[in-house]
Amino acid sequence: MELSGRTALVTGSSSGIGERTAERLIDLGANVVVNSASSVAQGEAVAQRLGERAHYIRADISNADDVQTLVDGTIERFGQLDILVNNAGWTTVIPHDDLDELTDEIFARTFDVNVFGTWKLTKAAIPHLRKAEDPNVVTITSVAGVRPIGSSIAYSMSKAALNHMTLLLAKSYGPIRFNAVAPGLVATPWTKDWDDLHAAVERKAPIPRSATPDDCAEAVLAFVRNTYCSGAIMVVDGGLTQLQ
């Protein structure tokens, strides 16, 4: 129960990486706010399963009013905010060589959620994080923000922006700690039909499998636990980027 008495807000936590991160934080004694934009029933079910130290708040981080509702609701329910895990994101698969399919609307939606939404929530959380004993923000980005790969050009650009945002905030807003976890391909409900990609990772990666939500959650916890780590980006891809 090493995180007893601390409160974490995990966006996009109705499934996948966010859900597993919320579970692990609960395991370690934290209070946790579970969040989703559209999967309300699923998010409520996660919070109910996690017990009395969990609370669900529906909010779309691309909406400024929802962002404030999310932060205010966290403070109202638990009285404090110590840990922010920026996991919510959006993408759609578009080949990188098809700029016609990457419409302005898709490009804008990708940045509205991944970059502007994450930025607005982080900014709104900072005044409350400043009051915490060991405040920290962990943002889930992607190996696509490190290398020119990913589900679309817009997605890769948005994740690169988040990686750089992490470094800039770490430099400027201490003692709040800012770090990022950059996974490779992760076996989640979103990627359950990507059989060819999972098979390719299994063939190529030094650790021959796709990442799991647990791999990513443990990376988040590593940053939460290390009180002197800030401005770091941890790639979680089984060593695949070392080969390409």
Secondary structure, DSSP 4 states (H G I P E B T S, - for coil): -TTTT-EEEESS-SSHHHHHHHHHHHHTT-EEEEEESS-HHHHHHHHHHH-TTEEEEE--TTSHHHHHHHHHHHHHHHS---EEEE---------TT-TTTS-HHHHHHHHIIIIIIHHHHHHHHHHHHTTSSS-EEEEE--GGGTSS-SS-HHHHHHHHHHHHHHHHHHHHSTTSEEEEEEE-SB-SGGGTT-HHHHHHHHHHSSS-S-B-HHHHHHHHHHHHH-TT--S-EEEESTTGGGG-
